Amino acid sequence: MDRLQSLRAALAARPGEPVPFDVLAAEVWPDEPPMHPRAALRTLVSRLRGTEQVITEPTGYRLVPRPPAPCQLPADLPDFVGRREEIARLELIDAPVRAITGLPGVGKTVLAIREAHRLRPEFPDGQLYVNLRGFSTGPSMTVEQALERFVKALGGGPNDDYQELLRNRRVLVVLDNATAEVIEPLLPAAPGCAALVTSRQDLPQFAQVTLSVLAEQEARELLKGMRVDGDTGELVRLCGRLPLALRIAGANLAGRHLPDYVEELREHRLEALEIEDDDTAVQATFDLSYRKLSPRARRTFDFLGAVPGPDIPRDLAGAATDELVAANLVQQNNNRYQLHDLLRLYAHERATAQDRQTVFDWYLRRADGAEARLQVGFTRLLPSTSDSVAFADREEAMAWFEVERPNLVALAQEQPDAALVVATRPFLLLTGQYGDLRTIARAALDGGETGQRAAAMRVCLAYLDWRSGEHRTAIEHSERAIAEYRAAGAQAPEATALNTLAGIYHDLGDLARAREHLASAIELYGPNGMRAQLIGGLGNLGLVDLELGGLSSAEDALRRSVDLARGIDDWQHLANGLNNLGVVLAARHRHADAEAAFSEALDLARQHGLRPIEMSARVEYAELLIAVGRRDEARDHAERALELAGDDDLFIEVDAGLVLAEVNRSVAEYDEVLRRAADAGFRIIEVRALAGKAALTQDEALYDKAIERAESAGLRYRADLVRRLRSGTS
């Protein structure tokens, strides 16, 4: 064993722990230690850091253990043929991103997988793979969905950053069937990582290999590998040397006489196999393959085309899938089935209206059953189906939603329906998937939903518009939903809409209206048995009382809310209530109690994946940390809140920006917050920013403006706070 290997073995014997310098020296040089062992160790460690993460500690060196290496690569095809020139060109590329492009069905994915398997030894920390479905009939996979999959494979959770997880790793990322606009955010930025991209689009910004059809001899070799005997010259020509067409033709020839099959090709629009119109060529090839299936397999294949998402679960796929897999028409990945983009289009056109209804009903019944198990205190905006499928517990329900979310969202876009949106809403809100919820709620509303079904979509959109600063449309959606529910006598969903409207007016600083709507909602909670909603309403009432200057009544309301939530194990409202209680306790200068409340709120939010509450708690906790002089911790929490918010939550984005302005003591950052808060109508944030800038610049006119803006909205607590800040007694 050489010196470098001995050093690594000594460090690896105690992973994650510092190994003393003298112990390392004894292991590396057991017989004749060098004259200056520390210097010699430094040299070896410097070399080892080329492949490992080694931390220098006061007493020695510590090896950071490698996390488990994921391998998501599909299996390499055993009958791969040809592409010698393209493979040689790929081997010569010395760039972090390699692109393989070309027309549909030309074999881009097959070559990429072959190349990825060749590169595996160079990337010992993992190989990630995702089919982005950039050219499918259904919705493409979004950047967010792909990142979520990658983060999970790398061992991260919903709050972890993809690029951070790649740091100090050598990972290969394969982006299959990509469109140009989604590639950049998914590329690994960490040194030592690389990406392999396939696309039908030209990608000149990357080192690119463009595929054409197979050479004549390569096409013959492919058919020979599929045990097609005889003179295949005419078959190759009729298939246009397109790999996908050749593979399907080879599958059709299993147990068939070659001349008979070629004759059949001639009789069925053989000109469609010309490369001039590859879609038509593939269509004709699919027709031939389809007709050779058993009647049961044809029916199954047609049905699969009714599923608009990326893959099909085994329970839905039905019978005869083994025959479809054997015919190379369907790919199996554990307990799910996938179709090539063009095969999906072909199947989609064959699916019947009854197939689509069956798929919709299958997903709605399970979404209703999973939603019932989430136990998160959201009001049911529409009645559930009478025959929903039961789930064993919350964990099983959450896992089902996580796996099926792409299909649910795609289905709700293809077949817009308020019931499916309502069933999916709690999961999407809990996990912060605001973009998905907005897309499907808008699709249902635009699709012609009326009455209470339209009102339910407006409740969804009102909340999302509120969080993104679109207060005018949020108020309009809320008021129209309230009117519809009130006319129908539907008090429970009416109360939900009232509560949302109260929250909007609270953030706008119109406390009188906020308290009015909140009181109306609370009046409806009791008679309708809405205990969880009552807990949330009391918490919101506490926040309104805080802004009105009633700190004692605010604390009382919030403590009652927290106690009720704790009593029924309602962790969502408990986390939210503790966060709000922390705000009130901080306002009362009970800093230790406030920190305890924020810490518990954050623990619950992280434990249960409550992204919106975690964002809010981090910002509020950061304000407390500034007050007690722990500015670096405050910055960390604010920056993490910004990462979590992304582009989905303008309120958190502006609020966290205010914290950073306070931490950085930056006039320019205060000005940016003031601009954005004024544009969005965030009155409370505007007052806080004016006061903060006034304190930084000692500008009396800004103090006056902050007080005027607070008092004009009835924000007595904020006005008094500005006065105390001005006098130096805050």
C-alpha positions in Angstrom: 0.0 0.0 0.0 1.5 3.4 -1.0 1.7 6.4 1.3 -1.5 8.1 -0.1 -3.5 4.9 0.3 -2.2 4.4 3.9 -3.2 8.0 4.8 -6.7 7.5 3.4 -7.1 4.1 5.2 -6.0 5.7 8.5 -8.5 8.5 8.1 -11.3 6.2 6.9 -10.8 4.0 10.0 -12.3 6.8 12.0 -14.8 8.5 9.6 -16.0 11.9 10.6 -13.6 12.1 13.5 -10.3 14.0 13.7 -7.3 11.6 13.7 -4.3 13.0 15.6 -1.2 14.0 13.6 1.1 11.6 15.4 -1.3 8.7 14.8 -1.5 9.5 11.1 2.3 9.8 10.9 2.8 6.4 12.6 0.3 4.7 10.2 1.8 6.3 7.0 5.5 5.8 8.1 5.5 2.8 10.5 9.2 2.2 10.1 11.1 5.3 9.2 9.1 8.6 9.9 10.3 11.6 8.0 12.3 14.4 9.7 9.3 16.8 9.6 6.2 14.6 9.8 3.7 17.5 10.0 5.0 19.0 6.7 5.1 15.6 5.0 1.5 15.0 6.1 0.4 18.3 4.7 1.8 17.4 1.4 0.0 14.0 1.3 -3.3 15.6 2.5 -3.0 18.2 -0.3 -2.8 15.3 -2.8 -5.6 13.4 -1.2 -7.9 16.4 -1.4 -8.0 16.0 -5.1 -10.4 13.1 -4.6 -11.6 13.4 -0.9 -12.8 16.1 1.4 -10.4 16.4 4.3 -10.8 18.9 7.1 -7.9 20.3 9.1 -8.7 20.2 12.8 -6.6 21.6 15.7 -5.4 18.2 16.7 -5.3 16.4 13.4 -7.2 15.7 10.1 -10.8 14.6 9.6 -12.1 12.7 6.5 -15.7 13.7 5.5 -17.4 10.4 4.7 -18.8 10.1 1.2 -22.6 9.8 1.2 -24.1 6.7 -0.6 -23.7 7.1 -4.4 -27.1 7.0 -6.2 -27.2 5.4 -9.7 -30.4 6.2 -11.5 -29.2 5.2 -15.0 -31.4 2.9 -16.9 -29.9 -0.4 -18.0 -27.6 -0.4 -21.0 -29.0 -2.1 -24.1 -27.2 -5.4 -24.6 -27.7 -5.3 -28.4 -26.3 -1.8 -28.9 -24.7 -1.5 -32.3 -22.8 1.1 -34.3 -22.2 4.7 -33.4 -18.4 4.2 -33.4 -17.7 7.6 -34.8 -20.1 9.4 -32.4 -18.7 7.5 -29.4 -15.1 8.4 -30.5 -16.2 12.1 -30.7 -17.8 11.9 -27.2 -14.6 10.4 -25.8 -12.6 13.3 -27.1 -14.8 16.0 -25.5 -13.3 17.6 -22.4 -16.1 19.8 -21.2 -18.5 19.7 -18.2 -21.5 19.4 -20.5 -21.9 17.0 -23.4 -25.0 17.2 -25.6 -26.4 14.5 -27.9 -29.0 15.9 -30.4 -30.9 14.7 -33.4 -34.3 13.8 -34.8 -36.9 11.8 -32.9 -36.3 8.1 -32.7 -32.7 8.4 -33.8 -31.2 6.8 -30.7 -30.1 9.8 -28.6 -31.2 8.2 -25.3 -29.6 4.8 -26.1 -26.3 6.4 -26.9 -26.5 8.7 -23.8 -27.1 5.8 -21.5 -24.2 3.9 -23.1 -21.9 6.9 -22.7 -23.1 7.4 -19.1 -22.2 3.8 -18.2 -18.8 4.3 -19.8 -18.2 7.4 -17.6 -19.4 5.8 -14.3 -15.9 5.1 -12.9 -15.1 8.8 -13.3 -18.0 9.8 -11.2 -17.9 7.6 -8.1 -20.3 9.8 -6.1 -23.3 9.0 -8.2 -25.1 9.2 -11.6 -28.4 11.0 -11.7 -30.9 10.5 -14.5 -34.2 12.2 -15.4 -36.5 12.1 -18.4 -37.6 15.7 -18.8 -40.3 14.8 -21.4 -39.6 17.9 -23.3 -41.4 16.6 -26.4 -44.3 14.6 -24.9 -48.0 15.0 -25.4 -48.5 15.7 -21.7 -46.9 18.4 -19.6 -43.1 18.4 -19.5 -41.4 17.8 -16.2 -40.6 21.1 -14.6 -37.3 22.2 -13.3 -38.7 22.1 -9.7 -39.9 18.5 -10.2 -36.5 17.4 -11.6 -34.7 19.2 -8.7 -36.9 17.5 -6.2 -36.1 14.1 -7.6 -32.3 14.8 -7.7 -32.2 16.2 -4.2 -34.0 13.1 -2.8 -31.6 10.8 -4.7 -28.7 12.7 -3.2 -30.0 12.0 0.3 -31.4 15.5 0.8 -34.8 16.7 2.0 -37.3 19.3 0.8 -35.3 22.1 2.3 -31.9 21.1 0.9 -30.2 22.8 -2.1 -29.3 20.8 -5.1 -26.1 22.6 -5.8 -25.0 22.4 -2.2 -25.6 18.7 -2.1 -23.2 18.3 -5.1 -20.4 20.2 -3.5 -17.3 18.1 -3.0 -18.8 15.3 -5.0 -18.1 13.8 -8.4 -21.6 13.2 -9.9 -22.7 12.7 -13.5 -26.1 14.2 -14.3 -28.0 12.9 -17.4 -30.8 15.2 -18.7 -32.8 13.2 -21.2 -35.3 14.6 -23.7 -34.6 18.2 -22.6 -35.7 21.5 -24.1 -33.3 24.3 -24.1 -35.1 26.5 -21.5 -34.9 23.9 -18.6 -31.3 22.7 -19.0 -29.4 25.5 -17.3 -30.9 25.3 -13.8 -30.3 21.5 -13.7 -26.7 21.6 -14.7 -24.3 20.8 -11.8 -22.1 23.8 -10.9 -19.7 22.0 -8.6 -16.2 21.3 -9.9 -15.7 17.7 -10.7 -19.3 17.1 -11.8 -20.5 16.8 -15.4 -23.7 16.6 -17.4 -24.9 14.6 -20.4 -27.9 16.1 -22.2 -30.1 14.7 -25.0 -32.5 16.9 -27.0 -34.3 17.2 -30.3 -33.2 20.8 -30.3 -29.9 22.1 -31.5 -27.7 23.0 -28.5 -24.7 24.9 -29.9 -23.9 26.4 -26.5 -22.6 23.0 -25.4 -20.0 20.5 -26.8 -22.5 18.7 -29.1 -22.7 15.5 -31.1 -25.6 15.4 -33.6 -26.9 12.0 -34.6 -28.2 11.0 -38.0 -29.8 7.7 -39.0 -27.7 4.5 -38.8 -25.4 3.5 -41.6 -26.6 0.7 -43.8 -24.4 -1.9 -42.2 -25.1 -0.7 -38.6 -28.9 -1.0 -39.3 -28.4 -4.6 -40.6 -26.3 -5.4 -37.4 -29.1 -4.1 -35.3 -31.7 -6.4 -36.9 -29.3 -9.3 -36.8 -28.9 -8.7 -33.0 -32.7 -9.0 -32.8 -32.5 -12.4 -34.5 -33.9 -11.2 -37.8 -32.4 -13.6 -40.4 -32.3 -13.3 -44.2 -31.7 -10.4 -46.5 -32.8 -7.3 -44.6 -31.7 -4.7 -47.2 -35.3 -3.8 -48.2 -36.5 -3.8 -44.6 -33.6 -1.4 -43.7 -34.6 0.9 -46.5 -38.3 0.8 -45.6 -37.5 1.7 -42.0 -35.4 4.6 -43.2 -32.5 3.3 -41.1 -34.2 5.0 -38.1 -33.2 3.0 -35.0 -36.7 3.2 -33.4 -38.4 2.0 -36.5 -35.9 -0.8 -36.9 -36.4 -2.0 -33.3 -40.2 -2.0 -33.7 -39.9 -3.9 -37.0 -37.5 -6.4 -35.4 -40.0 -7.0 -32.6 -42.8 -7.5 -35.2 -40.7 -10.1 -36.9 -40.5 -12.4 -33.9 -41.8 -15.7 -35.2 -42.6 -14.2 -38.6 -41.4 -14.9 -42.2 -39.3 -11.9 -43.4 -40.6 -11.7 -47.0 -44.2 -11.8 -45.7 -43.5 -8.9 -43.3 -41.7 -6.9 -46.0 -44.7 -7.4 -48.3 -47.0 -6.2 -45.5 -44.9 -3.1 -45.2 -45.3 -2.4 -48.9 -49.0 -2.6 -48.6 -49.3 -0.1 -45.7 -48.0 3.3 -46.9 -44.3 2.4 -47.0 -43.5 5.9 -48.1 -44.4 7.0 -44.5 -41.1 5.4 -43.4 -39.1 8.0 -45.3 -37.1 10.3 -43.1 -38.6 13.4 -44.6 -41.4 13.2 -42.1 -40.2 11.3 -39.1 -43.4 11.6 -37.2 -45.3 9.9 -40.0 -42.6 7.3 -40.3 -42.9 6.4 -36.7 -46.7 6.4 -36.9 -46.6 3.8 -39.6 -44.1 1.7 -37.8 -46.2 1.9 -34.6 -49.2 0.8 -36.6 -47.4 -2.3 -37.7 -46.2 -3.2 -34.3 -49.6 -2.5 -32.7 -51.4 -4.8 -35.1 -49.2 -7.7 -34.1 -50.2 -7.4 -30.4 -52.8 -9.6 -28.9 -56.3 -8.0 -28.6 -55.8 -7.7 -24.8 -52.4 -6.0 -25.2 -53.8 -3.6 -27.8 -56.5 -2.6 -25.3 -54.0 -2.1 -22.6 -51.7 0.0 -24.8 -54.6 2.2 -25.8 -55.5 2.7 -22.2 -52.0 3.7 -21.2 -52.3 6.7 -23.6 -55.0 8.2 -21.4 -52.5 8.8 -18.6 -51.0 12.3 -19.3 -48.2 12.2 -16.8 -44.6 10.8 -17.1 -45.3 7.2 -16.1 -48.0 4.8 -15.2 -48.3 2.9 -11.8 -48.7 -0.8 -12.0 -52.1 -0.8 -10.3 -53.5 1.4 -13.1 -51.6 -0.1 -16.1 -53.7 -3.2 -16.1 -53.2 -6.5 -17.9 -50.9 -7.4 -20.8 -48.1 -5.0 -19.8 -45.5 -7.9 -20.0 -46.4 -8.3 -23.7 -46.0 -4.6 -24.3 -42.6 -4.6 -22.6 -41.5 -7.6 -24.6 -42.5 -5.8 -27.8 -40.4 -2.8 -26.9 -43.5 -0.6 -26.8 -43.3 0.0 -23.0 -40.4 0.4 -20.6 -40.7 -1.0 -17.1 -39.0 0.8 -14.2 -39.7 -1.2 -11.0 -43.5 -0.9 -10.4 -44.1 1.8 -13.0 -44.3 1.9 -16.8 -43.1 4.5 -19.3 -43.6 5.1 -23.0 -41.2 6.8 -25.4 -42.4 10.3 -26.3 -43.6 9.2 -29.8 -45.2 6.1 -28.5 -47.0 8.1 -25.9 -48.3 10.4 -28.7 -49.4 7.3 -30.7 -51.2 5.8 -27.7 -52.7 9.1 -26.7 -54.4 9.3 -30.0 -55.8 5.8 -29.6 -57.2 6.3 -26.1 -61.0 6.6 -25.9 -63.1 9.1 -23.9 -64.0 6.2 -21.6 -60.3 5.5 -21.0 -59.7 9.1 -20.0 -62.7 9.0 -17.6 -61.5 5.8 -16.1 -58.0 7.3 -15.5 -59.6 10.4 -14.0 -61.9 8.5 -11.7 -59.0 6.2 -10.6 -56.9 9.3 -9.5 -59.8 11.2 -8.0 -60.8 8.3 -5.7 -57.3 7.9 -4.5 -56.6 11.6 -4.1 -59.7 11.9 -2.0 -58.7 9.0 0.2 -55.1 10.3 0.6 -56.4 13.8 1.4 -58.6 12.4 4.1 -55.5 10.9 5.8 -53.4 14.0 5.8 -55.2 15.4 8.9 -53.9 18.9 8.3 -56.9 21.0 9.3 -57.8 22.4 5.8 -61.5 22.9 5.2 -62.9 20.6 2.5 -64.1 23.0 -0.1 -66.2 20.4 -2.0 -67.7 17.0 -1.0 -65.4 14.1 -1.6 -66.3 11.1 -3.7 -68.5 8.4 -2.1 -66.1 5.6 -3.0 -62.7 7.0 -2.2 -59.8 4.6 -1.7 -58.7 4.4 2.0 -55.0 4.8 2.9 -53.5 3.1 6.0 -52.0 6.3 7.5 -50.7 9.8 6.9 -47.3 8.5 5.8 -48.7 6.3 3.1 -51.0 9.1 1.9 -48.1 11.6 1.7 -45.9 9.1 -0.1 -48.6 8.5 -2.7 -49.1 12.2 -3.3 -45.3 12.7 -3.7 -45.0 9.9 -6.3 -48.2 10.8 -8.2 -48.0 14.6 -8.1 -46.7 14.9 -11.7 -49.5 12.7 -13.0 -52.2 14.5 -10.8 -51.1 17.9 -12.0 -50.9 16.8 -15.7 -54.3 15.2 -15.3 -55.8 18.3 -13.8 -54.5 20.3 -16.7 -55.7 17.9 -19.4 -59.1 17.3 -17.7 -59.7 20.5 -15.7 -62.0 19.6 -12.7 -62.5 21.4 -9.4 -62.9 18.1 -7.5 -59.4 16.9 -8.4 -58.0 20.3 -7.5 -59.7 20.3 -4.1 -58.4 16.8 -3.3 -54.9 17.8 -4.2 -54.9 21.3 -2.6 -53.9 20.4 1.0 -50.8 18.4 -0.2 -49.7 21.2 -2.6 -50.1 23.8 0.1 -48.4 21.8 2.8 -45.4 21.2 0.6 -45.3 24.7 -0.9 -46.1 23.6 -4.5 -47.9 26.9 -5.2 -47.1 26.9 -8.9 -48.8 23.6 -9.4 -51.9 24.6 -7.4 -52.2 27.9 -9.3 -51.9 26.1 -12.7 -54.6 23.5 -12.0 -57.0 25.9 -10.2 -56.8 28.4 -13.0 -57.3 25.6 -15.6 -60.5 24.5 -13.8 -61.9 28.0 -13.4 -61.1 28.9 -17.0 -62.6 25.5 -18.1 -66.1 26.7 -17.1 -66.6 25.6 -13.5 -69.6 27.4 -11.9 -71.3 27.8 -8.6 -69.6 26.3 -5.5 -67.1 24.5 -7.8 -65.9 27.9 -9.2 -65.9 29.3 -5.6 -63.6 26.6 -4.5 -61.1 27.5 -7.3 -61.4 31.2 -6.3 -60.5 30.3 -2.7 -57.3 28.6 -4.0 -56.4 31.5 -6.3 -57.2 34.1 -3.6 -54.6 32.5 -1.2 -52.0 32.3 -4.0 -52.6 35.8 -5.2 -52.3 37.1 -1.6 -49.0 35.4 -1.1 -47.6 36.8 -4.3 -48.7 40.3 -3.6 -51.6 40.5 -6.0 -54.0 41.9 -3.4 -56.6 43.3 -5.8 -57.3 40.0 -7.5 -57.0 38.1 -4.2 -59.8 40.3 -2.7 -61.9 39.9 -5.8 -61.6 36.1 -5.7 -62.4 36.0 -2.0 -65.4 38.2 -2.2 -66.9 36.3 -5.1 -66.3 33.0 -3.3 -67.9 34.3 -0.1 -71.0 35.5 -2.1 -71.4 32.2 -3.8 -71.0 30.1 -0.6 -73.3 32.4 1.3 -76.0 32.1 -1.4 -75.7 28.3 -1.2 -75.7 28.2 2.6 -72.3 26.5 2.6 -70.9 28.0 5.8 -67.7 25.9 6.2 -66.1 27.0 3.0 -67.5 30.5 3.4 -65.6 30.7 6.7 -62.4 29.6 4.9 -62.8 32.4 2.3 -63.5 34.9 5.1 -60.4 33.9 6.9 -58.3 34.3 3.8 -59.8 37.8 3.2 -59.0 38.7 6.8 -55.4 37.7 6.2 -55.2 39.9 3.0 -56.5 42.9 4.8 -54.1 42.3 7.7 -51.1 42.4 5.5 -52.5 45.5 3.8 -52.7 47.2 7.2 -56.5 47.5 7.1 -57.1 46.1 10.5 -60.7 47.1 10.9 -61.7 45.0 7.9 -59.4 42.2 8.9 -61.0 42.0 12.3 -64.5 42.2 10.9 -64.0 39.3 8.4 -62.1 37.3 11.0 -64.9 37.7 13.5 -67.4 36.5 10.9 -65.3 33.4 10.2 -65.0 32.6 13.9 -68.8 32.8 14.3 -69.1 30.1 11.6 -66.4 27.8 12.9 -68.2 26.7 16.1 -71.7 25.7 14.7 -70.0 23.8 11.9 -67.7 21.8 14.1 -64.6 23.4 12.6 -62.3 23.0 15.6 -59.0 23.1 13.6 -60.1 26.2 11.8 -61.1 27.8 15.1 -57.6 27.2 16.3 -56.2 29.0 13.2 -58.8 31.8 13.5 -57.8 32.5 17.2 -54.2 32.7 16.0 -55.0 35.2 13.4 -57.1 37.2 15.9 -54.0 37.4 18.1 -52.0 38.9 15.2 -54.7 41.5 14.6 -54.8 42.4 18.3 -51.0 42.8 18.2 -51.2 45.4 15.4 -54.0 47.2 17.3 -51.7 47.5 20.3 -53.4 44.9 22.5 -50.4 42.8 23.4 -52.0 41.1 26.4 -55.2 40.1 24.5 -53.0 39.0 21.5 -50.9 36.7 23.8 -54.1 35.3 25.4 -55.7 34.4 22.0 -52.5 32.8 20.7 -51.9 30.8 23.9 -55.5 29.5 23.6 -54.8 28.6 20.0 -51.6 26.8 20.8 -53.1 24.9 23.7 -56.1 23.7 21.6 -53.8 22.6 18.8 -51.5 20.8 21.2 -54.5 19.0 22.7 -55.6 17.4 19.4 -52.1 16.9 17.9 -52.8 19.4 15.1 -49.1 20.0 14.3 -49.8 22.4 11.4 -51.8 24.9 13.5 -49.5 24.2 16.4 -46.4 25.2 14.4 -48.2 28.3 13.0 -49.5 29.3 16.4 -46.1 28.9 18.1 -44.6 31.1 15.3 -47.2 33.8 15.9 -46.9 33.5 19.7 -43.1 34.1 19.3 -43.9 37.3 17.5 -46.1 38.6 20.3 -43.6 37.4 23.0 -40.8 39.2 21.2 -42.9 42.4 21.1 -43.3 42.1 24.9 -39.5 41.8 25.2 -39.7 38.2 26.6 -36.9 37.1 24.4 -36.1 33.7 25.9 -39.8 32.7 25.7 -40.0 34.0 22.2 -36.9 32.0 21.1 -38.4 28.8 22.6 -41.6 29.3 20.7 -39.8 30.0 17.4 -37.5 27.0 17.9 -40.4 24.6 18.4 -42.3 26.1 15.5 -39.2 25.5 13.2 -38.7 21.9 14.5 -42.4 21.1 13.7 -42.3 22.8 10.3 -39.1 20.9 9.3 -40.4 17.6 10.7 -43.7 17.7 8.9 -42.5 19.4 5.7 -44.4 22.6 6.3 -42.5 24.9 3.9 -44.7 28.0 4.2 -44.6 28.0 8.0 -40.8 27.3 8.0 -40.3 30.4 5.8 -42.4 32.6 8.0 -40.8 31.3 11.3 -37.3 31.9 10.0 -38.0 35.5 9.1 -39.8 36.2 12.4 -37.0 34.5 14.4 -34.4 36.5 12.5 -36.1 39.7 13.7 -35.7 38.5 17.3 -32.1 37.6 16.7 -31.4 41.1 15.5 -33.0 42.5 18.6 -30.7 40.5 20.9 -27.6 41.2 18.8 -27.1 37.9 17.0 -26.9 39.3 13.6 -25.0 36.5 11.8 -27.7 34.0 12.9 -30.4 36.4 11.7 -28.7 36.6 8.3 -28.6 32.8 8.0 -32.3 32.4 8.7 -33.3 35.2 6.4 -31.2 33.8 3.5 -32.7 30.3 4.1 -36.2 31.8 4.0 -35.4 33.4 0.6 -34.2 30.1 -0.7 -37.4 28.4 0.4 -39.6 31.1 -1.0 -38.1 31.0 -4.5 -40.5 32.8 -6.9 -43.6 31.6 -5.2 -44.0 33.8 -2.1 -43.5 37.6 -2.6 -44.5 38.5 1.0 -41.7 36.3 2.4 -39.3 37.5 -0.2 -39.9 41.1 0.7 -40.0 40.4 4.5 -36.7 38.5 4.4 -35.2 41.3 2.3 -36.1 43.7 5.1 -34.3 41.5 7.7 -31.2 41.5 5.5 -31.4 45.3 5.1 -31.4 45.5 8.9 -28.5 43.1 9.3 -26.4 44.8 6.6 -27.4 48.3 7.6 -27.8 49.1 3.9 -29.7 52.1 2.8 -29.9 50.7 -0.8 -31.5 47.5 0.5 -34.0 49.5 2.6 -34.9 51.5 -0.5 -35.5 48.3 -2.5 -37.7 46.8 0.2 -39.7 50.1 0.4 -40.2 50.1 -3.3 -41.4 46.5 -3.4 -43.5 46.8 -0.2 -45.3 49.9 -1.6 -45.9 48.3 -5.0 -47.4 45.2 -3.4 -49.3 47.0 -0.7 -47.5 45.4 2.2 -48.2 48.2 4.7 -46.7 46.7 7.8 -43.5 45.9 6.0 -43.4 49.4 4.6 -43.8 50.9 8.1 -41.0 48.7 9.5 -38.7 49.6 6.5 -39.3 53.3 6.9 -38.5 53.1 10.7 -35.4 51.0 10.0 -34.1 53.4 7.4 -34.9 56.4 9.7 -32.9 54.8 12.6 -30.0 54.1 10.3 -29.9 57.6 8.7 -31.3 59.6 11.7 -33.8 61.1 9.3 -36.6 62.8 11.3 -38.8 63.1 8.2 -38.7 59.3 7.7 -39.8 58.8 11.3 -42.7 61.1 10.7 -43.7 59.3 7.5 -43.5 55.9 9.2 -45.8 57.1 12.0 -48.2 58.6 9.5 -48.4 55.4 7.4 -48.9 53.3 10.5 -51.6 55.5 12.1 -53.5 55.9 8.8 -54.0 52.2 8.7 -54.8 51.8 12.4 -51.5 50.1 13.2 -51.2 51.5 16.7 -48.6 49.0 17.9 -46.4 49.9 14.9 -46.8 53.6 15.4 -45.9 53.3 19.1 -42.9 51.1 18.2 -41.6 53.8 15.8 -42.0 56.4 18.5 -40.0 54.3 20.9 -37.3 53.7 18.3 -37.1 57.4 17.7 -36.7 58.1 21.4 -34.2 55.3 21.8 -36.3 53.3 24.2 -37.3 50.4 22.0 
